[in-house]
Amino acid sequence: MLELRALRLHVERSGWSCTLRSLAIRRSNGKETNRVTSPQTGTGWTCSCCGAAHEEYAMSFGSPAPLPWMMATDTERSAGEINADSCILHDRDGTQYFLRALLEIPVHDADDSFSWGVWVSLSEKDMNTQARNWVDPERAQLAPMFAWLCTDLPCYEETTLSLPTTLHTRGPGITPLIRLEPSGRHRLALEQAQGISLHRVAEINAALLG
């Protein structure tokens, strides 16, 4: 049986964590997105779509656990394991293996990307490969792995659960990346392939932070 490295954590059934970081705004396609000064933070930006001034905002949101874990019974969770990077769940469907990953989306007119902290399910074979190479300095050389998205992201009309992804392992201590099929019709796949506007980032912030 695969064992997790770190202390088991109690995870609430809901809630999103966010990361605030400043943006390097740039000009693109003749449109300007300028920094403004706000009384609260002293920084901010003006949206080229709606013209509104916004303060500094979160560029990363993360789910605390895969949805199957959050939907599991107390008995099922007590028999499983979860930490900041990985999760094992034993339920009526068998044993499921999950890994935390980042889904990065380019942001137009900004020298930065927006990211969703998500969870994906891997096969037992691939999860064991991840475990064996967890601290290997060369683990970024692992071949890409197929994975199912196991986080139901907000701000999308269609559920993001069970979207097929490809997991790309990075060096020790660096969260893996996932890529959706760029030809997919889901809005999330299109956003990752084509990028999003700062206005869309503001919409997500408003939806999750109020």
C-alpha positions as CSV (number, residue, x, y, z in Angstrom):
1,M,0.0,0.0,0.0
2,L,1.2,3.5,-0.8
3,E,1.8,5.6,2.3
4,L,1.8,9.4,2.4
5,R,4.8,11.2,3.7
6,A,3.3,13.8,5.9
7,L,1.0,14.1,8.8
8,R,-2.7,13.4,8.1
9,L,-4.6,16.7,8.0
10,H,-8.3,17.4,8.8
11,V,-9.8,19.0,5.8
12,E,-13.1,20.9,5.8
13,R,-15.8,20.0,3.4
14,S,-15.7,23.3,1.6
15,G,-13.6,26.5,1.3
16,W,-11.1,27.9,-1.1
17,S,-7.7,29.3,-0.2
18,C,-6.3,32.2,-2.3
19,T,-2.9,33.8,-2.9
20,L,-2.5,37.5,-3.4
21,R,0.4,38.7,-5.5
22,S,1.1,41.9,-7.4
23,L,0.9,42.0,-11.2
24,A,3.2,43.4,-13.7
25,I,0.7,45.0,-16.1
26,R,1.7,45.5,-19.7
27,R,0.2,46.9,-22.9
28,S,-1.2,44.6,-25.5
29,N,-3.0,45.0,-28.9
30,G,-3.2,48.8,-28.4
31,K,-5.2,48.5,-25.2
32,E,-3.9,49.9,-21.9
33,T,-4.3,48.5,-18.5
34,N,-2.8,51.1,-16.1
35,R,-1.9,50.9,-12.5
36,V,-4.0,53.1,-10.2
37,T,-3.6,54.1,-6.6
38,S,-6.3,52.9,-4.1
39,P,-6.7,54.3,-0.5
40,Q,-6.6,50.7,0.9
41,T,-3.6,49.1,-0.8
42,G,-1.9,51.8,-2.8
43,T,-1.9,49.6,-5.9
44,G,-4.4,48.4,-8.4
45,W,-5.4,48.4,-12.0
46,T,-8.0,49.7,-14.4
47,C,-9.9,47.2,-16.5
48,S,-9.9,47.8,-20.2
49,C,-13.2,46.0,-20.6
50,C,-15.4,47.7,-18.0
51,G,-13.3,50.7,-17.2
52,A,-13.6,50.1,-13.4
53,A,-10.6,50.5,-11.0
54,H,-9.8,47.4,-9.0
55,E,-7.5,46.8,-6.1
56,E,-4.9,44.1,-5.9
57,Y,-6.5,40.7,-6.2
58,A,-5.9,37.0,-5.9
59,M,-4.2,35.3,-8.8
60,S,-4.4,31.8,-7.4
61,F,-7.2,29.8,-5.8
62,G,-6.9,26.3,-4.4
63,S,-9.2,23.6,-3.2
64,P,-8.3,21.9,0.1
65,A,-9.0,18.4,-1.1
66,P,-10.3,16.4,-4.0
67,L,-14.1,16.4,-4.2
68,P,-14.5,12.6,-3.6
69,W,-12.7,13.1,-0.3
70,M,-14.9,16.0,0.7
71,M,-18.0,13.9,-0.2
72,A,-16.8,10.8,1.6
73,T,-18.2,9.6,4.9
74,D,-16.3,10.2,8.1
75,T,-15.5,6.4,8.2
76,E,-14.1,6.5,4.7
77,R,-12.0,9.5,5.5
78,S,-10.7,8.1,8.7
79,A,-9.5,5.0,6.8
80,G,-7.8,7.2,4.2
81,E,-4.9,9.6,4.2
82,I,-4.4,13.2,3.0
83,N,-1.7,15.8,3.2
84,A,-0.9,19.0,1.3
85,D,0.2,17.1,-1.8
86,S,-1.5,13.7,-2.0
87,C,-4.5,11.8,-0.9
88,I,-5.7,8.2,-0.7
89,L,-9.3,7.3,-0.3
90,H,-10.8,3.9,0.3
91,D,-14.5,3.8,-0.6
92,R,-17.2,1.6,-2.1
93,D,-15.6,2.1,-5.5
94,G,-12.2,0.8,-4.3
95,T,-9.0,2.8,-3.6
96,Q,-8.6,6.1,-5.3
97,Y,-5.3,8.0,-5.6
98,F,-5.1,11.8,-5.8
99,L,-2.4,14.3,-6.4
100,R,-2.5,18.1,-6.0
101,A,-1.6,20.1,-9.2
102,L,-1.7,23.5,-10.7
103,L,-3.8,24.5,-13.7
104,E,-2.2,27.7,-15.1
105,I,-4.1,30.1,-17.4
106,P,-2.3,32.9,-19.2
107,V,-3.6,36.4,-18.5
108,H,-3.7,38.9,-21.3
109,D,-1.9,42.2,-20.7
110,A,-0.2,40.8,-17.6
111,D,3.3,39.3,-17.1
112,D,1.8,36.6,-14.9
113,S,-0.7,33.8,-15.0
114,F,-3.8,32.9,-13.1
115,S,-3.8,29.4,-11.5
116,W,-6.3,27.0,-10.0
117,G,-4.9,24.7,-7.3
118,V,-6.7,21.4,-8.1
119,W,-6.6,17.7,-7.5
120,V,-6.4,14.9,-10.0
121,S,-6.8,11.2,-9.8
122,L,-4.0,8.9,-11.0
123,S,-3.8,5.2,-11.5
124,E,-2.1,3.2,-8.7
125,K,0.8,2.5,-11.0
126,D,1.4,6.2,-11.7
127,M,0.9,7.2,-8.1
128,N,3.5,4.7,-7.0
129,T,5.8,6.1,-9.6
130,Q,5.3,9.6,-8.1
131,A,6.0,8.2,-4.6
132,R,9.2,6.5,-5.6
133,N,10.5,9.6,-7.3
134,W,9.1,12.2,-4.9
135,V,12.5,13.5,-3.8
136,D,14.5,12.5,-6.9
137,P,16.3,15.6,-8.3
138,E,15.5,14.2,-11.8
139,R,11.8,13.5,-11.2
140,A,10.9,16.3,-13.7
141,Q,12.1,13.8,-16.4
142,L,9.1,11.5,-15.7
143,A,6.9,11.0,-18.6
144,P,3.5,12.9,-18.6
145,M,0.7,11.0,-16.9
146,F,-3.0,10.8,-17.7
147,A,-5.2,12.1,-14.9
148,W,-8.8,12.9,-14.3
149,L,-9.7,16.3,-12.8
150,C,-11.3,15.8,-9.4
151,T,-12.1,19.4,-8.5
152,D,-15.4,21.1,-9.4
153,L,-14.2,24.6,-10.1
154,P,-16.6,27.5,-9.5
155,C,-17.3,30.2,-12.1
156,Y,-18.0,27.7,-14.9
157,E,-21.4,26.8,-16.3
158,E,-20.5,23.1,-16.9
159,T,-18.9,21.0,-14.2
160,T,-15.1,20.6,-14.4
161,L,-15.2,17.2,-12.7
162,S,-13.7,14.3,-14.7
163,L,-12.2,16.4,-17.4
164,P,-9.2,14.4,-18.9
165,T,-5.9,16.0,-18.2
166,T,-2.2,15.4,-18.6
167,L,0.0,15.7,-15.5
168,H,3.5,17.1,-16.0
169,T,5.8,16.4,-13.0
170,R,8.3,19.2,-12.0
171,G,11.2,19.2,-9.6
172,P,11.1,18.3,-5.9
173,G,9.1,20.8,-3.9
174,I,7.4,22.2,-7.1
175,T,3.7,21.4,-7.6
176,P,3.0,19.5,-10.9
177,L,1.2,21.2,-13.7
178,I,-1.8,19.8,-15.6
179,R,-2.8,20.5,-19.2
180,L,-6.3,20.0,-20.6
181,E,-6.9,18.9,-24.1
182,P,-6.6,22.2,-26.1
183,S,-9.2,21.1,-28.6
184,G,-11.7,20.5,-25.8
185,R,-15.0,22.5,-25.9
186,H,-15.2,23.1,-22.1
187,R,-14.7,26.8,-21.2
188,L,-11.8,25.8,-18.9
189,A,-9.9,24.1,-21.7
190,L,-10.5,27.1,-24.0
191,E,-9.3,29.5,-21.3
192,Q,-6.1,27.6,-20.7
193,A,-5.4,27.4,-24.4
194,Q,-6.3,31.0,-25.3
195,G,-5.8,32.9,-22.1
196,I,-8.1,35.1,-20.1
197,S,-8.5,38.9,-19.6
198,L,-7.9,40.8,-16.4
199,H,-11.6,41.4,-16.4
200,R,-12.2,37.6,-16.1
201,V,-9.8,37.4,-13.2
202,A,-11.7,40.2,-11.5
203,E,-15.0,38.3,-12.1
204,I,-13.5,35.2,-10.4
205,N,-12.3,37.3,-7.5
206,A,-15.7,38.8,-7.1
207,A,-17.4,35.4,-7.1
208,L,-15.1,33.8,-4.6
209,L,-14.2,36.7,-2.3
210,G,-17.3,38.9,-2.6
